[in-house]
Amino acid sequence: MINGIQIGRRSLSFPLPYMDTTSHNMRERLNIIGGGMAGCEAAWQAAQLGVAVTIHEMRPKVETFAHQTGDLGEMVCSNSFRSDDDNQNAVGLLHWEMRRSNSLTMAIADKHRIPAGGALAVDREPYAKSVTRAIKDHHLIEINYNEVTSLPDDGNWIIATGPLTSGSLAEAIKNETGVDALAFFDAIAPIVYADSIDMKQAWMQSRYDKGESEDERTAYLNCPMSKDVYEAFIDALLGAEQAEFKPGETAGYFDGCLPIEVMAERGRETLRFGPMKPVGLTNAHDPQIKPYAVVQLRRDNALGTLYNIVGFQTKMKYGAQKRVLGMIPGLERAEFARLGGIHRNSFINSPTLLNSQMQLKSKPNLRFAGQITGVEGYVESAAMGMIAGRMAASEILGRHLEPPSSDTASGALITHITGGADAKTFQPMNVNFGLFPPITTVKGGRKRRMERYKAYTDRAKSSFTVWENTKPLA
């Protein structure tokens, strides 16, 4: 057992007989560049199959804008893995597939889970420390704390450097592919100290009172706004001083992580129908008055001492953030553990560059996994690491592993990034049922949406179970 995570023969997902422990291939080492979600999951999966692994991680020697520590698997944007509903939600289904595959990411997330209604949120610092300890304690995994600046010509490698790939390695990728790396800008939300929130104005409640326990239902804090306060807030937001981009940089944003200023620029009501929607909430201090808008804060650690402002990714300068966010009722005297910020993220045009084995077509000894492939989100990144790790380990063991079917969550993502997406308009994508082959047995409009989603998840679980139980081919 490592930190409560079982390792060894009993936790292997593939049948043991295909592992030829006498073969010279068993001594070939898998090298993984990047110790984030995808890299750690890939290393874990490969090591669990008996393959020796080296993770090459440049931190803490080489820092990034977003990371605060040298821990592996550090969460830098949010502490949420999003919905954990595996019956009617695509990301919840991806959770199910990863748990089925003995995912290190999911096992440690479950261990450090904190209340978040129907979502899976974790205490981020203990989470990263547990990931680091599990990786370091695995007898087949070693860590090399140095920056890799070029693409290796031989050996078996997975590039899982994420959206903050170092400049030198990004340049090497560009030189190999002959294609400029695509880029978008990602923002992070502020984190507030809980004891600085005015609870005479704010109240605890999960939207629609989701959660099985009182602890889960009170995982969110809510700050109400009247129409006048909302309008004044939007005016201040639109007039706030923002971080400037470097000369020559153009700002493309991932739609699932837009800065609040960009959302406000799209229309004064955009935030009220987005992260500040007031539905499913009742002001405990004045139940008869329906808030015009509500700012939600989600618990960010197990102690409940930190809360992040949900959906409030921002590129405002620090002084402007304190002034504008101080207009939110309940946050007038808020103290910030971390202010928001914006950073440049890079990803490759995977549909043109990768084959179905997630290998670079021009250099098949290199696989790519994680956000650098154009998937978006912690779970999606780890899932791509999970599949890439298994594929690479199978190849080293002299076997061939096909990707999961496209009607599974992980298979739908792989299909999307390796040819399913339009390369001309390729942008980062979260897992969603729009990536799955359509369900034709259930028809109808919005009223039958939940029935269709259930059909998607039932079909996916059946297909993924078949894939999990299939022995890779020699």
C-alpha positions in Angstrom: 0.0 0.0 0.0 1.2 3.5 -0.9 -0.7 6.3 0.9 -3.8 4.1 0.9 -3.4 3.2 -2.8 -2.9 -0.5 -3.4 -0.1 -1.4 -5.8 1.3 -4.7 -7.0 -0.2 -7.6 -8.9 -3.7 -7.5 -7.4 -4.3 -3.9 -8.6 -3.3 -4.5 -12.2 -6.1 -3.9 -14.7 -4.7 -6.1 -17.5 -4.4 -9.9 -17.2 -1.0 -10.8 -15.9 -0.1 -13.6 -18.4 0.8 -11.1 -21.2 3.6 -9.6 -19.1 6.8 -11.4 -20.2 9.1 -10.7 -17.3 12.0 -12.5 -19.0 11.9 -10.3 -22.2 14.6 -7.7 -22.8 11.7 -5.4 -23.5 10.8 -5.4 -19.8 14.1 -3.6 -19.2 13.3 -0.7 -21.6 12.4 2.4 -19.6 9.5 4.7 -20.3 10.4 8.4 -20.1 7.7 11.0 -19.3 8.3 14.7 -19.6 6.1 16.5 -17.0 5.0 15.6 -13.5 1.5 17.1 -13.7 -1.9 15.2 -13.8 -1.2 13.5 -17.1 2.4 12.6 -16.5 1.8 11.1 -13.0 -1.1 9.1 -14.2 0.8 7.8 -17.2 3.7 6.8 -15.0 1.5 5.1 -12.5 -0.4 3.1 -15.1 2.9 2.0 -16.9 4.6 1.1 -13.6 1.6 -0.9 -12.5 2.1 -3.0 -15.6 5.7 -3.7 -14.7 7.5 -1.1 -16.8 10.2 1.1 -15.3 9.5 4.8 -15.6 11.4 8.0 -15.3 9.5 11.3 -14.8 11.4 14.3 -16.0 10.1 17.3 -14.1 11.7 20.8 -14.3 10.1 22.2 -11.2 11.2 23.5 -8.7 14.4 24.3 -10.5 12.5 26.0 -13.3 9.4 27.8 -12.1 6.2 28.6 -14.0 3.8 31.5 -13.5 1.0 29.4 -12.1 2.7 26.8 -9.9 3.4 27.5 -6.3 5.3 24.4 -5.2 7.5 21.7 -6.6 5.0 19.0 -5.8 3.8 16.6 -8.5 0.2 16.8 -9.6 -0.2 20.4 -8.4 -3.6 21.9 -9.1 -3.1 25.5 -10.2 -6.5 26.8 -11.4 -9.3 25.2 -9.4 -9.7 22.5 -6.8 -12.7 20.9 -8.6 -12.8 17.8 -10.8 -16.4 18.9 -11.6 -19.5 16.7 -11.5 -19.1 13.2 -10.0 -22.4 12.0 -11.4 -21.5 9.0 -13.6 -25.1 8.3 -14.8 -26.0 11.5 -16.6 -22.8 13.5 -16.9 -19.9 13.1 -19.3 -17.1 14.2 -16.8 -18.7 12.0 -14.1 -18.6 9.1 -16.6 -14.9 9.8 -17.1 -14.4 9.6 -13.3 -16.1 6.2 -13.5 -13.8 5.0 -16.3 -10.7 6.1 -14.5 -11.7 4.6 -11.2 -12.4 1.4 -13.1 -8.8 1.6 -14.4 -7.3 1.9 -10.9 -6.4 5.6 -11.5 -4.0 7.1 -9.1 -5.5 10.5 -9.8 -9.0 9.4 -8.8 -7.9 7.3 -5.8 -6.1 10.2 -4.2 -8.8 12.7 -5.2 -11.3 10.4 -3.3 -9.0 10.3 -0.4 -8.7 14.1 -0.1 -12.3 14.9 -1.1 -14.0 17.9 0.5 -17.7 18.8 0.4 -18.8 20.4 -2.9 -22.4 19.3 -3.4 -22.5 17.0 -6.5 -19.0 17.9 -7.6 -15.7 16.2 -6.7 -13.5 18.8 -5.1 -10.3 18.2 -3.2 -8.0 19.8 -0.6 -5.4 20.7 -3.2 -2.2 20.8 -1.1 -2.6 17.4 0.6 -3.7 16.1 -2.7 -0.5 17.1 -4.5 1.7 15.9 -1.6 -0.1 12.5 -1.7 0.5 12.2 -5.4 4.2 13.1 -4.9 4.6 10.5 -2.2 2.8 7.7 -4.1 5.0 8.3 -7.2 8.2 8.5 -5.1 7.4 5.4 -3.2 6.7 3.3 -6.3 9.7 1.0 -6.8 9.5 1.2 -10.6 9.3 5.0 -10.8 12.1 7.5 -10.5 12.1 11.3 -10.8 14.7 13.4 -12.6 14.4 17.1 -11.6 15.8 18.6 -14.7 14.4 20.5 -17.7 14.2 18.6 -21.0 14.9 21.1 -23.8 14.9 19.0 -27.0 12.9 16.1 -28.5 14.6 12.7 -28.0 15.4 10.7 -31.1 15.1 7.3 -29.6 13.5 5.5 -26.6 9.9 5.5 -25.6 8.7 8.9 -24.4 5.5 10.6 -23.4 5.4 14.4 -23.5 2.9 15.5 -20.8 4.2 19.0 -20.2 0.8 20.6 -20.0 -0.2 24.1 -21.2 2.9 25.7 -19.5 5.4 23.9 -21.6 8.8 25.6 -21.3 9.9 27.9 -24.1 12.8 25.7 -25.2 10.8 22.5 -25.5 7.9 24.3 -27.2 10.4 25.6 -29.8 11.7 22.1 -30.3 8.1 20.8 -30.9 7.6 23.7 -33.3 10.8 22.8 -35.2 9.8 19.2 -35.5 6.2 19.6 -36.6 6.8 22.7 -38.8 3.6 24.1 -37.3 3.3 26.9 -34.8 2.0 25.7 -31.5 -1.5 27.0 -31.0 -2.0 29.1 -27.9 -4.8 30.5 -25.7 -4.8 32.5 -22.5 -6.0 30.9 -19.3 -7.0 32.7 -16.1 -7.2 31.7 -12.5 -9.7 32.8 -9.9 -9.0 34.5 -6.5 -9.0 32.7 -3.2 -10.4 34.3 -0.1 -9.8 33.6 3.6 -13.1 32.4 5.0 -12.8 34.4 8.3 -12.7 37.6 6.3 -16.1 37.0 4.7 -19.1 38.9 6.3 -21.5 36.1 7.1 -24.2 38.7 8.1 -24.6 39.1 4.3 -23.4 35.8 2.9 -24.9 32.4 3.6 -24.1 28.8 3.1 -26.0 26.7 0.5 -25.3 24.5 -2.5 -27.3 25.3 -5.5 -30.6 23.4 -5.4 -29.4 22.1 -2.0 -27.4 19.3 -3.7 -25.5 16.9 -1.6 -26.4 14.0 0.6 -25.1 15.5 3.9 -25.3 18.8 5.6 -21.6 19.2 5.2 -21.9 18.9 1.4 -24.9 21.2 1.2 -22.9 23.9 3.0 -19.8 23.6 0.8 -20.7 26.9 -1.0 -20.9 30.5 0.3 -23.3 32.8 -1.5 -23.1 36.6 -1.7 -26.3 38.2 -3.0 -26.6 41.3 -5.3 -29.5 43.6 -5.9 -30.0 45.0 -9.4 -28.4 48.3 -8.5 -25.3 46.6 -6.9 -25.0 44.3 -9.9 -25.1 47.2 -12.4 -22.5 49.1 -10.5 -20.3 46.0 -10.3 -20.5 45.5 -14.1 -19.6 49.2 -14.6 -16.6 48.8 -12.3 -15.6 45.5 -13.9 -15.7 47.0 -17.5 -13.7 50.0 -16.4 -11.0 48.1 -14.4 -7.4 48.2 -15.4 -6.4 44.9 -16.9 -3.1 43.0 -17.4 -1.5 43.7 -20.7 -0.3 41.1 -23.2 3.2 41.1 -24.5 3.8 42.7 -27.9 2.7 40.4 -30.7 0.5 38.2 -28.4 -3.1 37.8 -29.5 -5.6 36.7 -26.9 -7.7 33.7 -27.7 -9.5 32.2 -24.7 -10.9 28.8 -23.9 -14.7 29.4 -23.6 -14.9 27.2 -20.4 -12.5 29.5 -18.5 -13.2 33.0 -19.7 -12.1 35.9 -17.6 -15.1 37.7 -16.0 -14.2 40.9 -17.8 -14.4 39.2 -21.2 -17.8 37.7 -20.3 -19.0 41.1 -19.2 -17.9 42.6 -22.5 -20.2 40.2 -24.3 -23.2 41.7 -22.6 -24.2 43.2 -19.3 -26.4 40.2 -18.4 -23.9 37.5 -19.4 -22.5 37.0 -15.9 -26.0 36.9 -14.4 -26.8 34.0 -16.7 -23.4 32.4 -16.1 -21.4 32.2 -12.9 -23.5 34.7 -11.1 -26.9 33.1 -11.9 -29.3 33.4 -8.8 -31.3 30.2 -9.5 -31.6 27.4 -7.0 -30.6 29.6 -4.1 -32.6 31.3 -1.3 -31.1 34.1 0.8 -31.1 32.8 4.4 -31.0 36.3 5.7 -34.0 37.5 3.6 -35.9 34.5 2.1 -38.6 36.7 0.6 -36.3 38.7 -1.6 -34.9 37.0 -4.7 -31.4 38.1 -5.4 -30.8 39.7 -8.8 -27.4 37.9 -9.0 -25.3 35.7 -6.7 -21.6 35.3 -6.4 -20.7 31.8 -5.2 -17.5 30.8 -3.3 -16.5 27.1 -3.1 -14.6 25.6 -0.2 -10.9 25.2 -1.3 -9.5 23.1 1.5 -10.6 20.5 4.1 -10.4 23.0 7.0 -12.8 25.3 5.3 -10.5 28.3 5.9 -10.1 29.1 2.1 -12.8 29.7 -0.5 -12.3 30.3 -4.2 -14.7 32.6 -6.1 -16.5 30.3 -8.6 -16.2 31.3 -12.2 -14.3 34.5 -11.4 -11.1 33.9 -13.4 -9.7 37.4 -14.1 -7.0 39.4 -15.8 -7.6 42.5 -13.7 -4.5 44.0 -12.1 -4.1 43.2 -8.4 -5.2 46.7 -7.2 -8.3 46.6 -9.4 -9.2 43.2 -8.2 -9.3 44.2 -4.6 -11.3 47.3 -5.4 -13.9 45.6 -7.7 -14.3 42.4 -5.8 -14.7 44.5 -2.6 -18.0 45.7 -4.1 -19.5 42.2 -3.7 -21.7 42.1 -0.6 -19.9 40.1 2.1 -16.5 40.6 0.5 -16.1 44.3 1.4 -13.3 43.4 3.9 -12.2 40.2 2.2 -8.6 39.2 2.5 -7.1 37.2 -0.3 -4.9 34.2 0.0 -4.3 34.4 -3.8 -5.4 37.0 -6.3 -6.4 36.0 -9.8 -4.1 36.1 -12.8 -3.7 35.2 -16.5 -1.1 33.2 -18.3 -0.4 31.8 -21.7 -1.2 28.2 -22.4 0.0 26.2 -25.4 -1.3 23.1 -27.1 -0.5 21.3 -30.4 -2.8 20.8 -33.3 -3.3 17.2 -32.4 -5.7 16.2 -35.2 -3.0 16.8 -37.8 0.0 15.7 -35.7 -1.0 12.6 -33.7 -2.1 9.1 -34.7 -4.7 6.9 -32.8 -1.9 5.7 -30.6 -1.3 9.4 -29.5 2.1 9.2 -31.2 3.6 12.1 -33.1 3.3 10.9 -36.7 6.8 12.3 -37.7 8.4 10.8 -34.6 6.5 7.7 -33.3 8.8 7.3 -30.3 7.0 10.3 -28.9 3.5 10.2 -27.5 1.7 13.3 -26.2 -0.8 13.3 -23.3 -2.6 15.9 -21.2 -3.6 19.4 -21.9 -0.9 19.9 -24.5 -3.0 17.7 -26.8 -5.9 20.1 -26.6 -8.1 18.4 -24.0 -9.2 20.8 -21.2 -9.6 20.0 -17.5 -7.8 18.1 -14.8 -9.7 14.9 -15.3 -9.5 15.0 -19.1 -5.7 15.5 -18.9 -5.2 12.7 -16.4 -7.4 10.4 -18.5 -5.2 11.0 -21.6 -2.2 10.2 -19.4 -3.9 7.0 -18.3 -4.4 5.8 -21.9 -1.0 7.0 -23.1 0.7 5.3 -20.2 -1.0 2.0 -21.0 -0.3 2.2 -24.7 3.4 3.0 -24.2 3.7 0.2 -21.6 2.0 -2.3 -23.9 4.4 -1.4 -26.7 7.4 -1.8 -24.5 6.1 -5.2 -23.4 5.8 -6.2 -27.1 2.0 -5.8 -27.3 -0.5 -3.5 -29.0 -3.3 -1.8 -27.2 -6.1 -0.2 -29.1 -7.7 2.9 -27.6 -11.1 2.6 -26.0 -14.2 2.8 -28.2 -15.3 6.3 -29.2 -18.6 5.7 -27.4 -16.7 5.8 -24.0 -15.6 9.1 -22.4 -11.9 8.5 -22.7 -12.3 7.1 -26.2 -14.4 10.1 -27.3 -11.6 12.4 -26.2 -8.9 10.4 -28.0 -11.0 10.3 -31.2 -11.6 14.0 -31.0 -7.9 15.0 -30.6 -6.5 12.4 -33.1 -8.7 13.3 -36.1 -12.3 13.8 -35.0 -11.9 17.5 -34.6 -11.6 20.0 -37.5 -8.0 20.9 -37.5 -8.7 24.4 -38.8 -10.8 25.4 -35.9 -9.3 23.1 -33.2 -9.6 24.5 -29.7 -9.3 23.0 -26.2 -12.3 20.9 -25.3 -13.8 19.4 -22.1 -15.4 16.0 -22.4 -19.0 16.3 -23.3 -21.7 14.1 -24.9 -21.4 16.0 -28.2 -18.1 14.1 -28.8 -19.9 10.8 -28.5 -21.5 8.9 -31.4 -25.2 9.8 -31.3 -27.8 7.8 -29.5 -30.5 6.9 -31.9 -32.7 4.8 -29.6 -33.8 7.7 -27.5 -35.3 10.7 -29.3 -37.1 13.8 -28.2 -36.3 17.3 -27.0 -35.1 18.9 -23.8 -37.6 17.0 -21.7 -35.9 13.7 -22.6 -32.3 14.9 -22.3 -31.7 13.1 -19.0 -32.9 9.9 -20.6 -30.5 10.3 -23.5 -27.6 11.1 -21.1 -28.4 7.9 -19.1 -28.3 6.0 -22.4 -24.9 7.5 -23.2 -23.4 6.5 -19.9 -24.9 3.0 -19.9 -23.5 2.3 -23.4 -20.1 3.8 -22.4 -19.8 1.7 -19.3 -20.5 -1.5 -21.2 -17.9 -0.6 -23.9 -15.3 0.5 -21.4 -15.7 -2.7 -19.4 -15.1 -4.7 -22.6 -12.0 -2.6 -23.3 -10.7 -3.0 -19.7 -11.0 -6.8 -19.9 -9.4 -7.1 -23.4 -5.9 -8.5 -23.5 -3.6 -6.4 -25.7 -2.5 -8.2 -28.8 1.0 -9.6 -29.4 
